[in-house]
Amino acid sequence: MEKLKGKVALITGSDSGIGRATAIEFAKEGADVVICYHSDKEGAEETLTEVTKLQRKGLLLQVDISDEQSVEQLFADALKEFNTLDILVNNAAVNGSGIKVADMSTDVFDRTIRTNLYGTFFCSRAFIRHRQKQGGKGKIINVSSVHEEIVSAGTADYCASKAAVRNLTRTLALELAEDGINVNNIAPGMILTPMNQEAMDSKEVREEKSQHIPMKRPGNPEEIGKLAVFLASSDSDYVTGSSYFMDGGLSLFMGQGA
């Protein structure tokens, strides 16, 4: 069943990992896809190949989501090609610095916040303005992280950015309910993507990290993509402001022993 037939989706960070898997799952369901990348054009081209294999249209666009003007140009180029956008997936992000606050420079903190939070804000604002001109309706899916709730030393920049994305999601859901624009959030745990390269490369690392996950395994990006299909389709029309943890129970385990 083509749940997204006739829809056009813009997915940031769709050159690899969760973004690529989401683009492919959307194409399987009938959507055309704007494939966005920052520097990995080759990866984005691989995503495009997979989308076109499914007989869907794809458009490659480079963007720096931390830059307001770059985002505005992204949406102008996407709309020039497709005339409309129905779905936005804010997936692009940078990982945490691994630096404790006392040792963290303002530039390091600012880079993470500008990419993960400002990028989501810039893209959401551009999408909302477009949808409101079209009379409303649409879907925004933000990809945060289990670290919107679970924190660890040395990840203040990342955890703060992802917690902010969660509350941006909730605020937008309230603001846009009357426009018929649904805004929801996916909070992945350990997913086998380039952001978890060490776990992808080493069975030992995967097994060690999986001990903290009740389901005893990492997730696959395709699993996130399938949830994104639900949130992008009419099946989720009465769902807004929600945060979906896809973490194999990790967020529950971390509360044990309190």
BELSUL-V560764 format. One record per helix or strand of 3 or more residues. SS is the DSSP state (~ for helix, > for strand). FROM is the first residue (numbers start at 1). LEN is the number of residues. If there is no record, write none. Layout:
BEGIN
{{SS,FROM,LEN} {SS,FROM,LEN}}
END
This chain:
BEGIN
{{>,8,4} {~,17,12} {>,32,6} {~,41,13} {>,58,5} {~,68,15} {>,87,4} {~,101,3} {~,106,28} {>,138,6} {~,146,3} {~,156,24} {>,181,8} {~,194,8} {~,203,8} {~,221,12} {~,234,3} {>,243,4} {~,250,4}}
END
